[in-house]
Amino acid sequence: MGIFEKLGFGGGGEAAAPASKPKVGKSGKKICCSCPDTKKPRDVCIVEKGEDACKDLIEAHKACLRAEGFDVK
C-alpha cells in the first residue's frame, strides 16, 4: 500500500462511492434556487447596506428556506 492509499486517496482498485444526490426542498429545487422572492432583496440589501441593516430580510429568507424543508440555523 502506497502513501496515497494510506491517506485515503484510493488507488486500491475499489470503485469510488457515488456522490449523494443534492437535497431538494418541497418545491423540488436545491437550496441555492429556492425562495428567489426573499433571496434577491436580501442579497441587494446586504451589498448596499451591510448585514446589520438587513436582519429582517435575512430572517425572512431563512424562514422561507425552513418552510421549504431545509435545516437553516
Predicted model as a PDB file, atoms N, CA, C, CB and O in Angstrom, pLDDT in the B-factor column:
MODEL        1                                                                  
ATOM      1  N   MET A   1       0.856  -1.177   0.000  1.00 65.00           N  
ATOM      2  CA  MET A   1       0.000   0.000   0.000  1.00 65.00           C  
ATOM      3  C   MET A   1       0.896   1.231   0.000  1.00 65.00           C  
ATOM      4  CB  MET A   1      -0.971   0.003   1.229  1.00 65.00           C  
ATOM      5  O   MET A   1       1.810   1.344   0.817  1.00 65.00           O  
ATOM      6  N   GLY A   2       0.628   2.155  -0.923  1.00 72.00           N  
ATOM      7  CA  GLY A   2       1.412   3.376  -1.023  1.00 72.00           C  
ATOM      8  C   GLY A   2       0.901   4.459  -0.087  1.00 72.00           C  
ATOM      9  O   GLY A   2      -0.114   4.286   0.588  1.00 72.00           O  
ATOM     10  N   ILE A   3       1.614   5.571  -0.055  1.00 70.00           N  
ATOM     11  CA  ILE A   3       1.269   6.678   0.837  1.00 70.00           C  
ATOM     12  C   ILE A   3      -0.105   7.260   0.510  1.00 70.00           C  
ATOM     13  CB  ILE A   3       2.328   7.772   0.750  1.00 70.00           C  
ATOM     14  O   ILE A   3      -0.850   7.641   1.413  1.00 70.00           O  
ATOM     15  N   PHE A   4      -0.439   7.328  -0.774  1.00 64.00           N  
ATOM     16  CA  PHE A   4      -1.727   7.894  -1.149  1.00 64.00           C  
ATOM     17  C   PHE A   4      -2.881   7.021  -0.668  1.00 64.00           C  
ATOM     18  CB  PHE A   4      -1.803   8.074  -2.659  1.00 64.00           C  
ATOM     19  O   PHE A   4      -3.902   7.532  -0.210  1.00 64.00           O  
ATOM     20  N   GLU A   5      -2.719   5.724  -0.770  1.00 70.00           N  
ATOM     21  CA  GLU A   5      -3.751   4.808  -0.288  1.00 70.00           C  
ATOM     22  C   GLU A   5      -3.897   4.902   1.221  1.00 70.00           C  
ATOM     23  CB  GLU A   5      -3.427   3.370  -0.696  1.00 70.00           C  
ATOM     24  O   GLU A   5      -5.011   4.861   1.743  1.00 70.00           O  
ATOM     25  N   LYS A   6      -2.769   5.029   1.929  1.00 67.00           N  
ATOM     26  CA  LYS A   6      -2.809   5.157   3.386  1.00 67.00           C  
ATOM     27  C   LYS A   6      -3.549   6.426   3.808  1.00 67.00           C  
ATOM     28  CB  LYS A   6      -1.386   5.161   3.959  1.00 67.00           C  
ATOM     29  O   LYS A   6      -4.211   6.457   4.845  1.00 67.00           O  
ATOM     30  N   LEU A   7      -3.427   7.462   2.995  1.00 71.00           N  
ATOM     31  CA  LEU A   7      -4.091   8.728   3.303  1.00 71.00           C  
ATOM     32  C   LEU A   7      -5.539   8.755   2.823  1.00 71.00           C  
ATOM     33  CB  LEU A   7      -3.327   9.878   2.678  1.00 71.00           C  
ATOM     34  O   LEU A   7      -6.244   9.740   3.040  1.00 71.00           O  
ATOM     35  N   GLY A   8      -5.986   7.683   2.175  1.00 71.00           N  
ATOM     36  CA  GLY A   8      -7.380   7.597   1.752  1.00 71.00           C  
ATOM     37  C   GLY A   8      -7.666   8.152   0.377  1.00 71.00           C  
ATOM     38  O   GLY A   8      -8.805   8.506   0.073  1.00 71.00           O  
ATOM     39  N   PHE A   9      -6.636   8.234  -0.468  1.00 73.00           N  
ATOM     40  CA  PHE A   9      -6.832   8.759  -1.804  1.00 73.00           C  
ATOM     41  C   PHE A   9      -7.125   7.683  -2.839  1.00 73.00           C  
ATOM     42  CB  PHE A   9      -5.631   9.529  -2.217  1.00 73.00           C  
ATOM     43  O   PHE A   9      -6.957   7.926  -4.034  1.00 73.00           O  
ATOM     44  N   GLY A  10      -7.551   6.523  -2.420  1.00 64.00           N  
ATOM     45  CA  GLY A  10      -7.915   5.455  -3.348  1.00 64.00           C  
ATOM     46  C   GLY A  10      -6.709   4.830  -4.008  1.00 64.00           C  
ATOM     47  O   GLY A  10      -5.614   4.803  -3.447  1.00 64.00           O  
ATOM     48  N   GLY A  11      -6.926   4.329  -5.207  1.00 60.00           N  
ATOM     49  CA  GLY A  11      -5.850   3.684  -5.919  1.00 60.00           C  
ATOM     50  C   GLY A  11      -5.756   2.206  -5.600  1.00 60.00           C  
ATOM     51  O   GLY A  11      -4.920   1.497  -6.161  1.00 60.00           O  
ATOM     52  N   GLY A  12      -6.617   1.733  -4.694  1.00 55.00           N  
ATOM     53  CA  GLY A  12      -6.577   0.343  -4.297  1.00 55.00           C  
ATOM     54  C   GLY A  12      -7.462  -0.536  -5.153  1.00 55.00           C  
ATOM     55  O   GLY A  12      -7.669  -1.704  -4.826  1.00 55.00           O  
ATOM     56  N   GLY A  13      -7.987  -0.006  -6.236  1.00 56.00           N  
ATOM     57  CA  GLY A  13      -8.800  -0.797  -7.139  1.00 56.00           C  
ATOM     58  C   GLY A  13     -10.291  -0.779  -6.805  1.00 56.00           C  
ATOM     59  O   GLY A  13     -11.102  -1.272  -7.589  1.00 56.00           O  
ATOM     60  N   GLU A  14     -10.658  -0.223  -5.664  1.00 54.00           N  
ATOM     61  CA  GLU A  14     -12.076  -0.191  -5.330  1.00 54.00           C  
ATOM     62  C   GLU A  14     -12.758   0.970  -6.043  1.00 54.00           C  
ATOM     63  CB  GLU A  14     -12.273  -0.080  -3.809  1.00 54.00           C  
ATOM     64  O   GLU A  14     -12.145   2.008  -6.293  1.00 54.00           O  
ATOM     65  N   ALA A  15     -14.015   0.783  -6.361  1.00 54.00           N  
ATOM     66  CA  ALA A  15     -14.759   1.830  -7.063  1.00 54.00           C  
ATOM     67  C   ALA A  15     -15.104   2.941  -6.083  1.00 54.00           C  
ATOM     68  CB  ALA A  15     -16.047   1.258  -7.721  1.00 54.00           C  
ATOM     69  O   ALA A  15     -15.341   2.697  -4.900  1.00 54.00           O  
ATOM     70  N   ALA A  16     -15.128   4.163  -6.598  1.00 55.00           N  
ATOM     71  CA  ALA A  16     -15.492   5.309  -5.774  1.00 55.00           C  
ATOM     72  C   ALA A  16     -16.983   5.243  -5.453  1.00 55.00           C  
ATOM     73  CB  ALA A  16     -15.139   6.644  -6.490  1.00 55.00           C  
ATOM     74  O   ALA A  16     -17.785   4.792  -6.270  1.00 55.00           O  
ATOM     75  N   ALA A  17     -17.335   5.691  -4.275  1.00 55.00           N  
ATOM     76  CA  ALA A  17     -18.743   5.718  -3.881  1.00 55.00           C  
ATOM     77  C   ALA A  17     -19.463   6.786  -4.702  1.00 55.00           C  
ATOM     78  CB  ALA A  17     -18.895   5.994  -2.348  1.00 55.00           C  
ATOM     79  O   ALA A  17     -18.899   7.853  -4.945  1.00 55.00           O  
ATOM     80  N   PRO A  18     -20.677   6.525  -5.126  1.00 56.00           N  
ATOM     81  CA  PRO A  18     -21.405   7.528  -5.893  1.00 56.00           C  
ATOM     82  C   PRO A  18     -21.702   8.748  -5.030  1.00 56.00           C  
ATOM     83  CB  PRO A  18     -22.708   6.939  -6.452  1.00 56.00           C  
ATOM     84  O   PRO A  18     -21.948   8.631  -3.830  1.00 56.00           O  
ATOM     85  N   ALA A  19     -21.676   9.913  -5.655  1.00 60.00           N  
ATOM     86  CA  ALA A  19     -21.969  11.146  -4.930  1.00 60.00           C  
ATOM     87  C   ALA A  19     -23.425  11.131  -4.473  1.00 60.00           C  
ATOM     88  CB  ALA A  19     -21.684  12.391  -5.813  1.00 60.00           C  
ATOM     89  O   ALA A  19     -24.304  10.629  -5.172  1.00 60.00           O  
ATOM     90  N   SER A  20     -23.659  11.684  -3.302  1.00 62.00           N  
ATOM     91  CA  SER A  20     -25.038  11.724  -2.821  1.00 62.00           C  
ATOM     92  C   SER A  20     -25.827  12.761  -3.612  1.00 62.00           C  
ATOM     93  CB  SER A  20     -25.085  12.043  -1.306  1.00 62.00           C  
ATOM     94  O   SER A  20     -25.280  13.762  -4.075  1.00 62.00           O  
ATOM     95  N   LYS A  21     -27.106  12.504  -3.754  1.00 62.00           N  
ATOM     96  CA  LYS A  21     -27.978  13.391  -4.506  1.00 62.00           C  
ATOM     97  C   LYS A  21     -28.190  14.674  -3.704  1.00 62.00           C  
ATOM     98  CB  LYS A  21     -29.335  12.700  -4.824  1.00 62.00           C  
ATOM     99  O   LYS A  21     -28.408  14.606  -2.494  1.00 62.00           O  
ATOM    100  N   PRO A  22     -28.131  15.840  -4.346  1.00 66.00           N  
ATOM    101  CA  PRO A  22     -28.321  17.080  -3.596  1.00 66.00           C  
ATOM    102  C   PRO A  22     -29.709  17.128  -2.976  1.00 66.00           C  
ATOM    103  CB  PRO A  22     -28.107  18.297  -4.504  1.00 66.00           C  
ATOM    104  O   PRO A  22     -30.679  16.652  -3.566  1.00 66.00           O  
ATOM    105  N   LYS A  23     -29.797  17.707  -1.780  1.00 87.00           N  
ATOM    106  CA  LYS A  23     -31.085  17.815  -1.099  1.00 87.00           C  
ATOM    107  C   LYS A  23     -31.936  18.864  -1.802  1.00 87.00           C  
ATOM    108  CB  LYS A  23     -30.896  18.175   0.401  1.00 87.00           C  
ATOM    109  O   LYS A  23     -31.458  19.944  -2.151  1.00 87.00           O  
ATOM    110  N   VAL A  24     -33.178  18.531  -1.998  1.00 91.00           N  
ATOM    111  CA  VAL A  24     -34.104  19.468  -2.619  1.00 91.00           C  
ATOM    112  C   VAL A  24     -35.238  19.751  -1.643  1.00 91.00           C  
ATOM    113  CB  VAL A  24     -34.653  18.911  -3.966  1.00 91.00           C  
ATOM    114  O   VAL A  24     -35.579  18.924  -0.797  1.00 91.00           O  
ATOM    115  N   GLY A  25     -35.810  20.937  -1.783  1.00 91.00           N  
ATOM    116  CA  GLY A  25     -36.907  21.344  -0.921  1.00 91.00           C  
ATOM    117  C   GLY A  25     -38.239  20.844  -1.446  1.00 91.00           C  
ATOM    118  O   GLY A  25     -38.295  20.069  -2.401  1.00 91.00           O  
ATOM    119  N   LYS A  26     -39.310  21.295  -0.809  1.00 90.00           N  
ATOM    120  CA  LYS A  26     -40.660  20.868  -1.174  1.00 90.00           C  
ATOM    121  C   LYS A  26     -41.016  21.248  -2.608  1.00 90.00           C  
ATOM    122  CB  LYS A  26     -41.673  21.473  -0.217  1.00 90.00           C  
ATOM    123  O   LYS A  26     -41.825  20.578  -3.249  1.00 90.00           O  
ATOM    124  N   SER A  27     -40.407  22.333  -3.114  1.00 90.00           N  
ATOM    125  CA  SER A  27     -40.682  22.770  -4.481  1.00 90.00           C  
ATOM    126  C   SER A  27     -39.869  21.993  -5.507  1.00 90.00           C  
ATOM    127  CB  SER A  27     -40.397  24.251  -4.621  1.00 90.00           C  
ATOM    128  O   SER A  27     -40.042  22.182  -6.711  1.00 90.00           O  
ATOM    129  N   GLY A  28     -38.968  21.105  -5.027  1.00 92.00           N  
ATOM    130  CA  GLY A  28     -38.122  20.332  -5.934  1.00 92.00           C  
ATOM    131  C   GLY A  28     -36.853  21.056  -6.324  1.00 92.00           C  
ATOM    132  O   GLY A  28     -36.119  20.586  -7.194  1.00 92.00           O  
ATOM    133  N   LYS A  29     -36.577  22.195  -5.699  1.00 93.00           N  
ATOM    134  CA  LYS A  29     -35.385  22.979  -6.018  1.00 93.00           C  
ATOM    135  C   LYS A  29     -34.326  22.805  -4.937  1.00 93.00           C  
ATOM    136  CB  LYS A  29     -35.742  24.466  -6.178  1.00 93.00           C  
ATOM    137  O   LYS A  29     -34.642  22.559  -3.773  1.00 93.00           O  
ATOM    138  N   LYS A  30     -33.051  22.938  -5.342  1.00 94.00           N  
ATOM    139  CA  LYS A  30     -31.950  22.938  -4.382  1.00 94.00           C  
ATOM    140  C   LYS A  30     -32.012  24.240  -3.583  1.00 94.00           C  
ATOM    141  CB  LYS A  30     -30.561  22.781  -5.104  1.00 94.00           C  
ATOM    142  O   LYS A  30     -32.685  25.193  -3.976  1.00 94.00           O  
ATOM    143  N   ILE A  31     -31.303  24.263  -2.459  1.00 94.00           N  
ATOM    144  CA  ILE A  31     -31.365  25.426  -1.568  1.00 94.00           C  
ATOM    145  C   ILE A  31     -30.918  26.714  -2.275  1.00 94.00           C  
ATOM    146  CB  ILE A  31     -30.493  25.184  -0.330  1.00 94.00           C  
ATOM    147  O   ILE A  31     -31.434  27.793  -1.983  1.00 94.00           O  
ATOM    148  N   CYS A  32     -29.974  26.602  -3.188  1.00 93.00           N  
ATOM    149  CA  CYS A  32     -29.474  27.797  -3.883  1.00 93.00           C  
ATOM    150  C   CYS A  32     -30.518  28.436  -4.792  1.00 93.00           C  
ATOM    151  CB  CYS A  32     -28.251  27.443  -4.701  1.00 93.00           C  
ATOM    152  O   CYS A  32     -30.416  29.618  -5.120  1.00 93.00           O  
ATOM    153  N   CYS A  33     -31.517  27.663  -5.198  1.00 94.00           N  
ATOM    154  CA  CYS A  33     -32.519  28.159  -6.141  1.00 94.00           C  
ATOM    155  C   CYS A  33     -33.896  28.343  -5.496  1.00 94.00           C  
ATOM    156  CB  CYS A  33     -32.631  27.207  -7.315  1.00 94.00           C  
ATOM    157  O   CYS A  33     -34.846  28.771  -6.152  1.00 94.00           O  
ATOM    158  N   SER A  34     -33.991  28.016  -4.215  1.00 95.00           N  
ATOM    159  CA  SER A  34     -35.258  28.145  -3.509  1.00 95.00           C  
ATOM    160  C   SER A  34     -35.437  29.577  -3.018  1.00 95.00           C  
ATOM    161  CB  SER A  34     -35.329  27.156  -2.328  1.00 95.00           C  
ATOM    162  O   SER A  34     -34.458  30.285  -2.780  1.00 95.00           O  
ATOM    163  N   CYS A  35     -36.665  29.991  -2.872  1.00 96.00           N  
ATOM    164  CA  CYS A  35     -37.030  31.281  -2.279  1.00 96.00           C  
ATOM    165  C   CYS A  35     -36.417  32.490  -2.994  1.00 96.00           C  
ATOM    166  CB  CYS A  35     -36.614  31.301  -0.839  1.00 96.00           C  
ATOM    167  O   CYS A  35     -35.819  33.341  -2.336  1.00 96.00           O  
ATOM    168  N   PRO A  36     -36.548  32.587  -4.312  1.00 97.00           N  
ATOM    169  CA  PRO A  36     -35.958  33.733  -5.009  1.00 97.00           C  
ATOM    170  C   PRO A  36     -36.592  35.062  -4.606  1.00 97.00           C  
ATOM    171  CB  PRO A  36     -36.088  33.546  -6.503  1.00 97.00           C  
ATOM    172  O   PRO A  36     -35.945  36.105  -4.699  1.00 97.00           O  
ATOM    173  N   ASP A  37     -37.862  35.038  -4.156  1.00 97.00           N  
ATOM    174  CA  ASP A  37     -38.537  36.284  -3.772  1.00 97.00           C  
ATOM    175  C   ASP A  37     -37.980  36.894  -2.495  1.00 97.00           C  
ATOM    176  CB  ASP A  37     -40.011  36.035  -3.600  1.00 97.00           C  
ATOM    177  O   ASP A  37     -38.136  38.093  -2.264  1.00 97.00           O  
ATOM    178  N   THR A  38     -37.334  36.085  -1.663  1.00 97.00           N  
ATOM    179  CA  THR A  38     -36.687  36.643  -0.469  1.00 97.00           C  
ATOM    180  C   THR A  38     -35.175  36.717  -0.626  1.00 97.00           C  
ATOM    181  CB  THR A  38     -37.034  35.808   0.758  1.00 97.00           C  
ATOM    182  O   THR A  38     -34.517  37.504   0.053  1.00 97.00           O  
ATOM    183  N   LYS A  39     -34.627  35.907  -1.512  1.00 97.00           N  
ATOM    184  CA  LYS A  39     -33.168  35.868  -1.695  1.00 97.00           C  
ATOM    185  C   LYS A  39     -32.640  37.144  -2.346  1.00 97.00           C  
ATOM    186  CB  LYS A  39     -32.776  34.659  -2.544  1.00 97.00           C  
ATOM    187  O   LYS A  39     -31.670  37.728  -1.863  1.00 97.00           O  
ATOM    188  N   LYS A  40     -33.265  37.578  -3.426  1.00 97.00           N  
ATOM    189  CA  LYS A  40     -32.750  38.740  -4.151  1.00 97.00           C  
ATOM    190  C   LYS A  40     -32.782  40.014  -3.305  1.00 97.00           C  
ATOM    191  CB  LYS A  40     -33.550  38.952  -5.424  1.00 97.00           C  
ATOM    192  O   LYS A  40     -31.768  40.708  -3.226  1.00 97.00           O  
ATOM    193  N   PRO A  41     -33.916  40.348  -2.665  1.00 98.00           N  
ATOM    194  CA  PRO A  41     -33.907  41.560  -1.833  1.00 98.00           C  
ATOM    195  C   PRO A  41     -32.892  41.477  -0.685  1.00 98.00           C  
ATOM    196  CB  PRO A  41     -35.301  41.807  -1.263  1.00 98.00           C  
ATOM    197  O   PRO A  41     -32.267  42.475  -0.328  1.00 98.00           O  
ATOM    198  N   ARG A  42     -32.737  40.277  -0.113  1.00 97.00           N  
ATOM    199  CA  ARG A  42     -31.750  40.089   0.952  1.00 97.00           C  
ATOM    200  C   ARG A  42     -30.349  40.376   0.427  1.00 97.00           C  
ATOM    201  CB  ARG A  42     -31.826  38.655   1.522  1.00 97.00           C  
ATOM    202  O   ARG A  42     -29.583  41.104   1.060  1.00 97.00           O  
ATOM    203  N   ASP A  43     -30.011  39.804  -0.731  1.00 97.00           N  
ATOM    204  CA  ASP A  43     -28.680  39.979  -1.306  1.00 97.00           C  
ATOM    205  C   ASP A  43     -28.395  41.434  -1.652  1.00 97.00           C  
ATOM    206  CB  ASP A  43     -28.530  39.120  -2.545  1.00 97.00           C  
ATOM    207  O   ASP A  43     -27.312  41.944  -1.368  1.00 97.00           O  
ATOM    208  N   VAL A  44     -29.374  42.105  -2.268  1.00 98.00           N  
ATOM    209  CA  VAL A  44     -29.203  43.510  -2.644  1.00 98.00           C  
ATOM    210  C   VAL A  44     -28.998  44.367  -1.399  1.00 98.00           C  
ATOM    211  CB  VAL A  44     -30.424  44.014  -3.446  1.00 98.00           C  
ATOM    212  O   VAL A  44     -28.128  45.238  -1.371  1.00 98.00           O  
ATOM    213  N   CYS A  45     -29.800  44.113  -0.378  1.00 97.00           N  
ATOM    214  CA  CYS A  45     -29.686  44.867   0.871  1.00 97.00           C  
ATOM    215  C   CYS A  45     -28.311  44.690   1.495  1.00 97.00           C  
ATOM    216  CB  CYS A  45     -30.767  44.431   1.859  1.00 97.00           C  
ATOM    217  O   CYS A  45     -27.688  45.664   1.918  1.00 97.00           O  
ATOM    218  N   ILE A  46     -27.837  43.454   1.554  1.00 97.00           N  
ATOM    219  CA  ILE A  46     -26.529  43.190   2.175  1.00 97.00           C  
ATOM    220  C   ILE A  46     -25.417  43.906   1.419  1.00 97.00           C  
ATOM    221  CB  ILE A  46     -26.245  41.674   2.218  1.00 97.00           C  
ATOM    222  O   ILE A  46     -24.510  44.467   2.034  1.00 97.00           O  
ATOM    223  N   VAL A  47     -25.482  43.891   0.095  1.00 98.00           N  
ATOM    224  CA  VAL A  47     -24.440  44.543  -0.713  1.00 98.00           C  
ATOM    225  C   VAL A  47     -24.480  46.061  -0.510  1.00 98.00           C  
ATOM    226  CB  VAL A  47     -24.619  44.197  -2.220  1.00 98.00           C  
ATOM    227  O   VAL A  47     -23.439  46.706  -0.383  1.00 98.00           O  
ATOM    228  N   GLU A  48     -25.680  46.616  -0.480  1.00 98.00           N  
ATOM    229  CA  GLU A  48     -25.807  48.080  -0.395  1.00 98.00           C  
ATOM    230  C   GLU A  48     -25.673  48.625   1.021  1.00 98.00           C  
ATOM    231  CB  GLU A  48     -27.132  48.505  -0.958  1.00 98.00           C  
ATOM    232  O   GLU A  48     -25.148  49.723   1.210  1.00 98.00           O  
ATOM    233  N   LYS A  49     -26.143  47.870   2.029  1.00 98.00           N  
ATOM    234  CA  LYS A  49     -26.222  48.426   3.385  1.00 98.00           C  
ATOM    235  C   LYS A  49     -25.451  47.653   4.438  1.00 98.00           C  
ATOM    236  CB  LYS A  49     -27.636  48.503   3.801  1.00 98.00           C  
ATOM    237  O   LYS A  49     -25.213  48.165   5.532  1.00 98.00           O  
ATOM    238  N   GLY A  50     -25.055  46.418   4.120  1.00 97.00           N  
ATOM    239  CA  GLY A  50     -24.366  45.587   5.103  1.00 97.00           C  
ATOM    240  C   GLY A  50     -25.334  44.692   5.863  1.00 97.00           C  
ATOM    241  O   GLY A  50     -26.529  44.978   5.941  1.00 97.00           O  
ATOM    242  N   GLU A  51     -24.811  43.614   6.418  1.00 97.00           N  
ATOM    243  CA  GLU A  51     -25.635  42.606   7.093  1.00 97.00           C  
ATOM    244  C   GLU A  51     -26.463  43.155   8.236  1.00 97.00           C  
ATOM    245  CB  GLU A  51     -24.768  41.513   7.607  1.00 97.00           C  
ATOM    246  O   GLU A  51     -27.633  42.802   8.383  1.00 97.00           O  
ATOM    247  N   ASP A  52     -25.864  44.020   9.051  1.00 97.00           N  
ATOM    248  CA  ASP A  52     -26.557  44.516  10.236  1.00 97.00           C  
ATOM    249  C   ASP A  52     -27.846  45.267   9.898  1.00 97.00           C  
ATOM    250  CB  ASP A  52     -25.637  45.420  11.023  1.00 97.00           C  
ATOM    251  O   ASP A  52     -28.801  45.235  10.674  1.00 97.00           O  
ATOM    252  N   ALA A  53     -27.881  45.930   8.766  1.00 98.00           N  
ATOM    253  CA  ALA A  53     -29.060  46.700   8.375  1.00 98.00           C  
ATOM    254  C   ALA A  53     -30.127  45.836   7.707  1.00 98.00           C  
ATOM    255  CB  ALA A  53     -28.656  47.820   7.441  1.00 98.00           C  
ATOM    256  O   ALA A  53     -31.213  46.330   7.403  1.00 98.00           O  
ATOM    257  N   CYS A  54     -29.841  44.571   7.478  1.00 98.00           N  
ATOM    258  CA  CYS A  54     -30.747  43.720   6.696  1.00 98.00           C  
ATOM    259  C   CYS A  54     -31.234  42.500   7.468  1.00 98.00           C  
ATOM    260  CB  CYS A  54     -30.059  43.267   5.431  1.00 98.00           C  
ATOM    261  O   CYS A  54     -31.651  41.511   6.865  1.00 98.00           O  
ATOM    262  N   LYS A  55     -31.184  42.561   8.767  1.00 98.00           N  
ATOM    263  CA  LYS A  55     -31.529  41.386   9.581  1.00 98.00           C  
ATOM    264  C   LYS A  55     -32.942  40.897   9.319  1.00 98.00           C  
ATOM    265  CB  LYS A  55     -31.371  41.706  11.054  1.00 98.00           C  
ATOM    266  O   LYS A  55     -33.182  39.690   9.321  1.00 98.00           O  
ATOM    267  N   ASP A  56     -33.892  41.813   9.092  1.00 98.00           N  
ATOM    268  CA  ASP A  56     -35.276  41.390   8.833  1.00 98.00           C  
ATOM    269  C   ASP A  56     -35.383  40.617   7.520  1.00 98.00           C  
ATOM    270  CB  ASP A  56     -36.211  42.612   8.800  1.00 98.00           C  
ATOM    271  O   ASP A  56     -36.119  39.633   7.443  1.00 98.00           O  
ATOM    272  N   LEU A  57     -34.666  41.046   6.496  1.00 98.00           N  
ATOM    273  CA  LEU A  57     -34.687  40.340   5.205  1.00 98.00           C  
ATOM    274  C   LEU A  57     -33.960  39.002   5.297  1.00 98.00           C  
ATOM    275  CB  LEU A  57     -34.047  41.208   4.108  1.00 98.00           C  
ATOM    276  O   LEU A  57     -34.370  38.022   4.674  1.00 98.00           O  
ATOM    277  N   ILE A  58     -32.886  38.966   6.071  1.00 97.00           N  
ATOM    278  CA  ILE A  58     -32.145  37.718   6.268  1.00 97.00           C  
ATOM    279  C   ILE A  58     -33.036  36.703   6.974  1.00 97.00           C  
ATOM    280  CB  ILE A  58     -30.845  37.965   7.083  1.00 97.00           C  
ATOM    281  O   ILE A  58     -33.103  35.543   6.567  1.00 97.00           O  
ATOM    282  N   GLU A  59     -33.717  37.134   8.029  1.00 97.00           N  
ATOM    283  CA  GLU A  59     -34.608  36.233   8.763  1.00 97.00           C  
ATOM    284  C   GLU A  59     -35.786  35.778   7.904  1.00 97.00           C  
ATOM    285  CB  GLU A  59     -35.124  36.917  10.026  1.00 97.00           C  
ATOM    286  O   GLU A  59     -36.210  34.626   8.002  1.00 97.00           O  
ATOM    287  N   ALA A  60     -36.319  36.670   7.061  1.00 98.00           N  
ATOM    288  CA  ALA A  60     -37.424  36.293   6.163  1.00 98.00           C  
ATOM    289  C   ALA A  60     -36.967  35.212   5.184  1.00 98.00           C  
ATOM    290  CB  ALA A  60     -37.948  37.532   5.385  1.00 98.00           C  
ATOM    291  O   ALA A  60     -37.722  34.287   4.887  1.00 98.00           O  
ATOM    292  N   HIS A  61     -35.738  35.324   4.684  1.00 97.00           N  
ATOM    293  CA  HIS A  61     -35.219  34.317   3.755  1.00 97.00           C  
ATOM    294  C   HIS A  61     -34.999  32.988   4.472  1.00 97.00           C  
ATOM    295  CB  HIS A  61     -33.902  34.800   3.112  1.00 97.00           C  
ATOM    296  O   HIS A  61     -35.303  31.928   3.925  1.00 97.00           O  
ATOM    297  N   LYS A  62     -34.476  33.040   5.686  1.00 97.00           N  
ATOM    298  CA  LYS A  62     -34.291  31.813   6.463  1.00 97.00           C  
ATOM    299  C   LYS A  62     -35.636  31.131   6.725  1.00 97.00           C  
ATOM    300  CB  LYS A  62     -33.580  32.122   7.797  1.00 97.00           C  
ATOM    301  O   LYS A  62     -35.745  29.909   6.627  1.00 97.00           O  
ATOM    302  N   ALA A  63     -36.655  31.923   7.059  1.00 97.00           N  
ATOM    303  CA  ALA A  63     -37.985  31.362   7.318  1.00 97.00           C  
ATOM    304  C   ALA A  63     -38.536  30.689   6.063  1.00 97.00           C  
ATOM    305  CB  ALA A  63     -38.955  32.463   7.803  1.00 97.00           C  
ATOM    306  O   ALA A  63     -39.157  29.629   6.150  1.00 97.00           O  
ATOM    307  N   CYS A  64     -38.315  31.293   4.909  1.00 96.00           N  
ATOM    308  CA  CYS A  64     -38.762  30.709   3.646  1.00 96.00           C  
ATOM    309  C   CYS A  64     -38.049  29.380   3.395  1.00 96.00           C  
ATOM    310  CB  CYS A  64     -38.508  31.686   2.476  1.00 96.00           C  
ATOM    311  O   CYS A  64     -38.682  28.401   3.000  1.00 96.00           O  
ATOM    312  N   LEU A  65     -36.746  29.345   3.621  1.00 96.00           N  
ATOM    313  CA  LEU A  65     -35.983  28.114   3.416  1.00 96.00           C  
ATOM    314  C   LEU A  65     -36.433  27.015   4.374  1.00 96.00           C  
ATOM    315  CB  LEU A  65     -34.488  28.382   3.593  1.00 96.00           C  
ATOM    316  O   LEU A  65     -36.510  25.847   3.994  1.00 96.00           O  
ATOM    317  N   ARG A  66     -36.728  27.392   5.614  1.00 96.00           N  
ATOM    318  CA  ARG A  66     -37.233  26.402   6.576  1.00 96.00           C  
ATOM    319  C   ARG A  66     -38.579  25.853   6.113  1.00 96.00           C  
ATOM    320  CB  ARG A  66     -37.366  27.028   7.987  1.00 96.00           C  
ATOM    321  O   ARG A  66     -38.840  24.656   6.230  1.00 96.00           O  
ATOM    322  N   ALA A  67     -39.430  26.729   5.589  1.00 96.00           N  
ATOM    323  CA  ALA A  67     -40.738  26.295   5.084  1.00 96.00           C  
ATOM    324  C   ALA A  67     -40.586  25.333   3.906  1.00 96.00           C  
ATOM    325  CB  ALA A  67     -41.577  27.512   4.664  1.00 96.00           C  
ATOM    326  O   ALA A  67     -41.452  24.493   3.663  1.00 96.00           O  
ATOM    327  N   GLU A  68     -39.481  25.465   3.180  1.00 95.00           N  
ATOM    328  CA  GLU A  68     -39.177  24.548   2.063  1.00 95.00           C  
ATOM    329  C   GLU A  68     -38.658  23.202   2.555  1.00 95.00           C  
ATOM    330  CB  GLU A  68     -38.146  25.182   1.123  1.00 95.00           C  
ATOM    331  O   GLU A  68     -38.566  22.242   1.790  1.00 95.00           O  
ATOM    332  N   GLY A  69     -38.317  23.141   3.851  1.00 95.00           N  
ATOM    333  CA  GLY A  69     -37.844  21.893   4.429  1.00 95.00           C  
ATOM    334  C   GLY A  69     -36.347  21.833   4.675  1.00 95.00           C  
ATOM    335  O   GLY A  69     -35.827  20.783   5.055  1.00 95.00           O  
ATOM    336  N   PHE A  70     -35.648  22.935   4.467  1.00 95.00           N  
ATOM    337  CA  PHE A  70     -34.203  22.961   4.694  1.00 95.00           C  
ATOM    338  C   PHE A  70     -33.914  23.244   6.159  1.00 95.00           C  
ATOM    339  CB  PHE A  70     -33.524  24.017   3.797  1.00 95.00           C  
ATOM    340  O   PHE A  70     -34.662  23.964   6.821  1.00 95.00           O  
ATOM    341  N   ASP A  71     -32.819  22.669   6.663  1.00 93.00           N  
ATOM    342  CA  ASP A  71     -32.397  22.899   8.044  1.00 93.00           C  
ATOM    343  C   ASP A  71     -31.473  24.099   8.061  1.00 93.00           C  
ATOM    344  CB  ASP A  71     -31.693  21.642   8.647  1.00 93.00           C  
ATOM    345  O   ASP A  71     -30.279  23.981   7.783  1.00 93.00           O  
ATOM    346  N   VAL A  72     -32.032  25.261   8.391  1.00 93.00           N  
ATOM    347  CA  VAL A  72     -31.284  26.515   8.398  1.00 93.00           C  
ATOM    348  C   VAL A  72     -31.207  27.009   9.834  1.00 93.00           C  
ATOM    349  CB  VAL A  72     -31.949  27.586   7.468  1.00 93.00           C  
ATOM    350  O   VAL A  72     -32.225  27.108  10.517  1.00 93.00           O  
ATOM    351  N   LYS A  73     -30.018  27.313  10.282  1.00 89.00           N  
ATOM    352  CA  LYS A  73     -29.821  27.787  11.659  1.00 89.00           C  
ATOM    353  C   LYS A  73     -30.117  29.256  11.760  1.00 89.00           C  
ATOM    354  CB  LYS A  73     -28.399  27.510  12.135  1.00 89.00           C  
ATOM    355  O   LYS A  73     -30.007  29.835  12.841  1.00 89.00           O  
TER     356      LYS A  73                                                      
ENDMDL                                                                          
END                                                                             
